[in-house]
Amino acid sequence: MINVTKSYLPAFEDYTAYLREIWERNWLTNNGPLVVALEQQLKTYLGVKHLFFVANGTIALQVGIKALELKGEIITTPFSYVATTSSIVWEGSTPVFVDIDKDTLCLDPELIEAAITPQTVAILATHVYGNPCDTKAIAQIAAKHNLKVIYDAAHAFGVKVNGESILTSGDLSTLSFHATKLFHTVEGGCIVTNDDALAFKIAYMINFGHNGTEAFFGLGINGKNSEFHAAMGLCVLPQVGDLINKRAELSNLYDGLLHNVDVRRPVIGSHVLYNYAYYPVIFSSTERLLTVLAALNAQGIFPRRYFFPALNALNYVTYSETLVATSVAARVLCLPLFHDLEEESVHLIAGILKSSL
């Protein structure tokens, strides 16, 4: 069986060495030394000023929205994982969907201003499949209309634009470290910001609001993560370069095998240092996608329809028409891509895809 992804697991001995430390210290959570070490290493690797390791990527989004005190309409993308939208609704704001660019699949900045109303408080955009949004255009719009900007960078670990980390854009960015991600901590995520005051606020908000043991700065929740999850991150992080290189090789192999096939790929700019988070292909019709999906499943191969359906179709939001996102969501399929996927499996998958069209 070949799934759409497979979690990378480090050498067992490397992980258990950290477990031995945890047992010796008997310090399991609450900002332990492994959490501190992981945060420091991630800040260096990702080139960011403030980074907070939290329980998961959804908590990261929710805390980010709360820390920025957003109440009102938040312009966002209908083409992302459901957590992007559900976090907005969960925190009491209203998602306003703007369509995506047909090439990058990210929020189309040319359509944002038409959606701005007196109730608009922020823009929450996703770097889809790790492909960066047009952050410069979004920043200009946000400055003009005094809006906050959050980037859902769940897929964008290590991505750079013109040599600079994509995570330096906006008021804050969030990442997911779920087991399916390029870099993972089994469960986890982080919040990134360059704003000192915002960082101070996030720091106490993810720890119940504590100011010492008997006082509180303000409202908070338990957003922390544990030493056990940090240990996994410390094992995985040194391998990320090799993991990206392997995924790049496999992606390039897919590209060659599917060169003359009736599918298209998202456009990734030459100025982008990409992380090969996913390998999505967009079919000319839903019918063709479903035919290929059935043929692959019959051979024990299980790609995923990331992201289907479009989020504007959720039953807890107000529907608004987004023609490009709805069309792409119905026709996109992420093919298997992970660190130890065999080249012969890529040939098999590409062969089934081609023979099914």
N, C-alpha and C positions, 0 to 999 in steps of 0.2 A: 504493500500500500504506500502510495506517495501522496502526502498531504501538501497543502499550499505552503506550509512552512514547517520548520522543525527547530525546537529550542536548542541552542548551543549549550552544552554542559562542559565545564572545565574538567581537568583531571581530578578524580575523586580525592586524591591525596592533598591537592592544593586547597580544596574546600574544607576538608576535615582538619587541616592545620589551623585554619581560622576558627573552626568549631572548638578545637582544643583550647584556644585562647579564651573563647567565650566561657567555656566551662571553668577555666582557672580563675577568671575574674568574677564570674557569676553576675555579669552586667549584660542584661539581655536586650534592653531597650532604653528609652529616655536619653537620647543623644549620647550614646556610648562612643568609645574611641574608634570603632570601625565605621560608624556613621560619619563621624567627623573626618576620618581619613578619606572615605569615599567622596564626600562633598568637596574636599580640597583637591583631590585628584581630578574630579569631574570639572571643577572650575578651571583648572589648568588645561585640561584636554579640550574643553569646549570654548575656552577663551572668553569667559564671562566673569563679572564682578561678584554677584551674589547668587547662590544656588542653594535650594532647600530640598533635601531628599524627603519625599512624602510617601504616603501609603499606596497611592496609585495615580494615574494620569487624570482620572475624573475628579478626585479630590483636589488635584492641582488646579484644574479649571475652576472648580467651585470656590476655592480659597482666593484665587486670583480675582474673580468677579466680586467677591465679598470685600477683599482688601481695597479694591478701587472704588467701593461704595456705589456700584452701578445699579440703578433702579430706573427702568424705562425701556426704551427700544434699543436693541443691539443688532446692528446689521451683521449678517453672517452668511455662511455658505450652505447651500442645500446638499453639497457633495462632500461628505466627510463621514467619520464614524458617528454613531448616534450620540455619544457622550458630548460632542461639541454643542449640539442643540439642547440636550436634556439638562446640561449644566446651567444654561441660561434660564430655562424654565424653572429648574429646581431652586435657583436663587431669586426667583420672583420677578425676573425681567421678561421681556417679550422678544423672541427672535423675529427679525425681519429679513426675509431671504432675498438675496441678490444673486443673479445668475453667474455662472462661471465662464471663464475664457475657454473657448473650444480647443485651444492648443495646449495650454499649461494645465487646465482643469482646476485652476485656483480661482478664487473670487475675482471677478472682472472689475477692475477699478473704474473703468469708464461708466459703469452702471450704478456706482455707489451714491453719487450726489443726488440722483433723482429719487433715491429712497430715504433721504434724510428728512426728518420732520423735527418740530420743536421738542419732541419726546426722545429723540435719538441721543444716546449717551456714549456709545462706543461702537467699535468695529471689532468683531472676533473672526479672524480669518485662519484658514488651515493651509499649511504647506503640504499639499496633497501628494501622497506617496513620497514625501520628502522633497518634492519639487517646489522651490521657493515662490512665494507670492511676489508681486511687484510691490515690495515694501516701500520704495521711494515714492511711488504714486499714492499709496495708502497714507503714508506719513504726511504728504502735502494736503490731502483731503482732511485728515484728522486735525491738522494744525489750523486750517481754514475755518473749520466748524467746531473747534474746541472739543474734540472727541478723544476718548481714551482708545488705546489699541492693544488687543491681546492677540497673540499668535498661538494657535494650537499646533505645536511642533512635534506632536507625538511620533511622526515618521521621520523627523529631520535631524536625528542624532548625527553630529559631526559635519553637517552640510555647511558649506561656505559659499559666499557670493563675493566675487572679486577679492578673494583671499581673506575675507572677514567672516566670522561666525554669523550665521543667520539669526542666532539667538540674541544678538544685540539690538534687534529691531523692536519697535513698539515699547509700550510701558512694561510689559512682561511677556514671557513665553512659558509654555508648559510642555513637558515631555512625558511620555509613557515609557516605563521600564518593564512592561508586561513580558511574560515569558516568550511571547511570539515576536518580540522586537529584536532588532539588530543588536543593541545593547540591552541586557535585561538584568533584573534583580529578582526574578521569579514573579513577584508582584512589586510594583513601585512606580514612582514617577518623580518629577521635580518641577519646581517653580524657579524661573530665572528672571532677574531684573538687574539693571544698573543703577536704579534709584535707591539711594541710601534710606530715605524716610520710608519708602514702600517696603524695603527689605526688613526694616525694624518691625514694621507692622505685621508682615507675614510671619516673621520669626515667633512672635508671641501668639498669633492666631492659630498656628498649627500645634501649639502646646497649651490648649485650653484657655489661652489668654494670660497665663501665669507671669507674674512679676515677683520672682522668688517663690517661697513655699506658702506664704500666707497673704499675698496680695495679687491683684490682677490689673494688667494694663487695660483690658477691655475684653470684648466677646471673643471666644475662641472655640476650637473643636480639637479632637484628637486626630491630627493629620500625620503624626510621626510614623517612621518606619523603624524596623528592628535591626539589631546586630546581625542576625542570621541572613536577612536580605542584603545588608551591606556587604557581608562576606562574599556572597555570590557576585555582587557587582565588582568587588575588588579582584576577584578571579577572572571575570569576563573582560574587564576594561583593557588589560594588556594585550588581549587577543583581537581587539576590534579592527585594527589595521589589516590583519590577515583575513578576518571575516569579510571585510569590505572588498578586498582584492579578489577573494574567491567568488563572491557574488558578482563582481564586475566581469570576471571571466565567463561565468555562466550566462550573464545577461548578454554579453557580446556574442556568445554562441547562439543563443536564442535569436538575436538580431540577424545573424547570417542565415540561419535556417528558415526564418520567416520573412526574408527580404522581399520575395515576390508573392507573398500571400496577401489576400484581401482583408488585412487588419491594419490598424494604425496604432501608433504609440504616442503617449504624451510628449510634447516638445520640451526638452531640457536645454536651457541656454548654454552656450560655450563658456560663459562667465561663472558657471556653477560647478563647484566641486561636489559631486553627487555621492550618495551613500548606498545606492542600489537597494533601497528598502523593499521594493516590490517590483514585479514584472507584469504590469497591466497591458492587456491588448484590447482594443475597441473594435468590435465587429460592425459590419454594415447593417445588421439587423438583429433584433432579439432572437428571431427564429434561428439564425445561423449560430448565435451563441449557445442556444439551448441544444442544438444538434451536436455541437462540439463538446459541450459539457456532458451530455449523455454518453457520447463515445468514450470520453476520458474516464468517466465514472465506471463504465463497463470493464475497463482495464485496471481498476483499482487506483485511479489517479483522481485526486480531489482538489481542483482549484477552487477559488472562492469568488463570489460576485461582490467584491469590494468596489463601490459601496452601493448596495441596492436594498430597499428603494431609496430614492432621493428623500432627504429629510423633511422637505416641505409637505410630504405625504403623511407624516406622523399624525396620529389621532389626537395629540394634545397640543397641536400648533394650528395657527390660522394659515390655511393654504393660500399660496400665491404662485402664480405661474412662472416657472423657470424652464424654458424650453430646452436649453442646452444641457443643463444638469439632469433633467428628467430623461432626456434622450440618451445621454452618456451612461447614466446609472443603469439603464435597461440593456446596454450593449457591452459593458466592460467586464472583463474577467481577468483576475490575477492568477497567473500560472505559477506552479511550484517554483520556489527559489529559496535556497538555504545553503548553509556552509558546506555540507557534505553530500549535496545532490550530485549524483554521478552524471558525467557527460553523456553516457549512453541513455540515461533517463531523459535528458533534455532532447536527445535525438528522437526517442520514442514519443515524447509528448508533442514535439513539433510535427512528427510524422502523422500522428493521429489527427492533430488539428488540420493539417493540410489535406489529408485524405477525406476529411469529413465535410469540407466546404465544396 
